[in-house]
Amino acid sequence: MSNSPEPLAFTGNPLDRANNIRRDEKWLKEQLESEESRFLPVWKLNVLVKSASAPELAWARKGMCESMNPHTGAVLLGLREGIAHFAVDVSSIEKPEDALGLNGVAHFAEPRATAATLPHGEAGIMAQARSLIDWHARHRFCPKCGSNTSVKDAGHMRECDDCDAEHFPRTDPVVIMLVESGERCLLGRQAGWPPSMFSALAGFVEHGETLEEAVRREVHEESGIEVGDVRYHASQPWPFPSSLMMGCMARALSEKIVVDRHELEDARWFEREKVLRAVREPGSDKSFFVPPPMAIAHELIRAWAES
């Protein structure tokens, strides 16, 4: 269980995903034609948000379907108070705000830049919509035989038109870990990050590997540090494109750092006092800062620093 004082970004999706009824084609057709149904436009993986001092997702009525990508269709996100909510890809429109008459009313926002400003739960809907639309764009052709695929199950499956192979959206498991050794924690940085930003180490879980094994392998590969005890802390959807970040605390068994320069630019041990200041007084130390609160890395670092 997470001890986070605030919900993590992209969590808390309030929609009932309606898995038990979304295969019913008659029901689905009724929802697509209903005046009550809501449609969330997605343009080049940016999601429509109301242009207001307190942003929120901007939902459209069924007329939005006229502008959607025919290869994707309307993807069912779920139900809220019995009303169907869909995502639609409108990336084919050159200037969507102009074409849809949205100027001054709503705009297409980049999820990372917007998630923290949305009401809790809406960023979770945004993550679901972005990941599903992106998955459809990447799976128009069957990876088994190369033929075209068609949308099934309200956008939650694609079926090959030739060999009938079924393809489902996947989530990529990623471990992200805060390695501790007494009053110090291990943080690293990649070359492309803002100067002076350090974060928890992370990496994809490989086939046939447990979370604990992935944590130990990734930490050793990137930093040369041996890890013993691994404890799960919290998770976070990360729709870039479709990862699940699984946050862990890990106890170091060694101290000497040997950085893999192909993975990291630097890795260091940081004292608890310095880390706590970076969490509580962001910007106070120009030589060192950590990711913002929307990232699970921040939650892991904060939880350790305040423990």
N, C-alpha and C positions, 0 to 999 in steps of 0.2 A: 504494500500500500504506500502511496505517496504521502509525504508530510508537507507538500507544497501549500503555502498560505493562499495561493491564487491558482485557479484552474490553468492548466497548460494550454497554449494556443493549439488550435485544430482539434481539441477534444470537446466532449459534451454534445455531440450531434443529437438533437432532440427528435429526429424523424424516426418513425417506425418503418423499417426497410421493406416491410410487406413481402418477405420472401415466400410466404405461403400462398399468396394470391397473384403474384406478378407474372406467373406463367399462364394465367387465364386470359386468353386473347380477347374474349368478349368483354370482360371487365376492363382490360387495358384500353380497348377502343372507346369504351364509355368514358373513361377518365381523360383520354386525349381530346374528346369532343366536349367535355364538360366546361361550362363557363366558370365553375368554381376552381378548377385546376390552376396551378401556378407553374410558371416556366422561368428558369434561371438562365439567362443568356451567358454564354462563355465565348469570348473572342480571343483567339490565339492564346488560350489558357489563362487569360485574365477574366475575372468574374465581375458582373455588373453590380455596382454598389451605388446607393443613393448619394448624391452630392449634397451633403448636409453637415452641420457642425457635429452631429452624432451619427456617423455612417452606419448603414445597415444594408443587408442584401436587397437588391431591387428585383422584385418578381413581376413577370409579365403575364398577360392572359394568353389564351390559345392561339391568337393571331401570330404570335412569335414563331409558330411552327412553319409558317410560310417561308421564313428566311433561313431555316436550319439546314445543316449539312445532310443531304439525303443518304450518305453512306453510314451515318451514325443514327439519325433519327432522334426522337426524344427519349432520353434515358431516365427511367424512373429512379428518383432518389429515395422516395418513401412517402409516408402519410403523416399528416399532422392535423389532429382533430377531424379525421376522416377525409381530409382534402389531399389529393395527390399533388406531389411536387416533383417536377422534372427538371433536367438540365438539357439545354439545346446548344449545339455548336453553331455559331453564326460567323465563323472565321472567314467565310467567303465574301463577306461584305467589306468593301474597301474602307469606308469611313462610317463605322456603325453608329456613332452618336448622331451624325448628320442624317443617315438613312433611316434611323428609327425614331428620329425626333426627340433625342434624349439630351441635347445640349442644355446645360444648366440644371438638369434634373437628376441625371445619373451619368456615371462614367465607368469604364472598364478598368479595374484596379488589379495590380500585381499582388497576389496573395500574401507574399512575405511582408510586403510593405503595409498591408491592410489588416492582417489577422488580429493584431493586438488592439485595434480600434473598434472592432465589431463586438456586438453583444455576445456574451458567452454562449456557445453552441452554434452560432452562425458561421464561425470560422471552421467548425467541424463540417458543416454542410458544404462550405466552399472547398474544403479539402476533398470531400467525396466527389463533388462535381468535377473538379479539376482532374483528379486521378482517372475517373471513368472516361471523360472526354479524351484525355491523352491516350489511354489504353486503346480506345476505338481507332484513333488515328494511326496507331502503330500496328494494328492487327487486321487490316483490310484484306490481307492475303494469308492463306493457310500456311503455317510453318512446316506442315507435314508434306503437302504436295504442291503448294504454290498457287492454288486456285483462289478465286474470290471467296470471301466469307460474307455471310448475312447476319444481321442482328436478330437475336432471339431473347426471350425472357426479359422483355422490357429494357433491354440494353445491358443485361448482366451475363450475356453469353453470346458468342459468335459461332456459327456453324458453317463448315466448309460446303460450298455449293457442289463440289465434286465428290470428295471422299467421305463427307458427313462427319468429319472429325469435329469435336466440340472443344471450344477454347473459352476459358474463363479468366476474368481479371485476377491478377496475382498481386500480392503484397510482398515486398522484399524486406526480410528481417535484417535489422542493423543493430549491433550492440554499441552502446556509448557508455563509457565507464570512467568513474572518478577513482583513481588509484591513490591510496593513502598509505602513509608510513609515519605513525606517531603524529607529530604536529605539522607534518608536511603533506602536500598532495602533488601529484604529477600532472602537469599540463603541457600541451604542445601547441604548435602553430604550423599552418601551411603557408607556403610562400605567397599565395594570392590573397591572403587575408589582410585586413587593415593593419598597418604597423602597430606593434605592441599588444595586439589581441592574442590571448592564449585561451585554449579551451580544453575540454575533456577529450581523450582519444576515442576514436570510433572506427568501425569497420563492418563490412557485410558478413553475415553468418554464411558459412560455406556448407555444401551438401554433407549430410551425415555428421553434423556437428551440433553439440548442445550450446546453449547460451554461455554457460560457464567455460566451455572449451574455446569458444570464439573469443571471449574476453581475454583469456590467458594467451591465446595465439596472437591476437592483434596487438596487445600491449608489448609482448616480447618482440614481435616483428618490427614494430615502429620505434621502440625505445630501448630494447634490450633488457627491460625489467621483468623479473620473474614474479608471477602472481599466484597467491594461494587461495584464500577464501574469497568467494564471489557471492554477493547478495543482491537480489533484484530489488529495485527501488520504485520505478514508475515507467510508463511508456507514453509515447506521443506519435500520432500519425504525422507523417512528413510527406506531403504530396508533390515531391520533386524528383521523380514523377510519382512514385507510389511506395514509399518506405514506411516501416513501422520502427521507430527508434525505441529500443528497449534499454532503459537506463539502469545501470548497476553500480554498486560500490564494490571495490576490489582492494584486497590487502596485499601490499608488496612484500616479497620475500628477499629482494635484493635492492641495492641502492645505486649502483653504477649505471649511468645512462649511456647507451650507444645508439645514436639516432640513425634511422634509415633515411637518408637524404632523398630517396625517391618518394617517400611518403610524407616526411615532415621537414620543415626548415629548421625547427628547433624544438627541444623538449627540456623542461627544467623542473626541479623541485621548488615549490613555493611554500613559505611559512604561512600558517593559519591566519596570523594577524594581518599579513599583507593581503591575503585573499579576502578576508572578511571586510577589509576596508574597500576593496574593489567592488564588492557586492553592495555594500551599504552606502558608499559614497562614490558612485560612478563618475569618472572624469577627474577625480582628485589626484590621481597619479598618472601622469602622461606617459610613463614608461611601461605601464601594465594595466590592461583592462580585460574583462571577460565578456562573453556573449550576453545579449539583452535578455530580459525575463521571458520573452516569448519562446526561447529555445530551452529544450530539456537539459542542455549542458549547463545553463545558468541554474536550473533547479538542483542539479546534482552538486554543483560547486557551492551553492548557498546552503544546501542541507548539510554538507560536510563542514563548511566553515562555521556554521552556527551550532553544530552538535557539541 
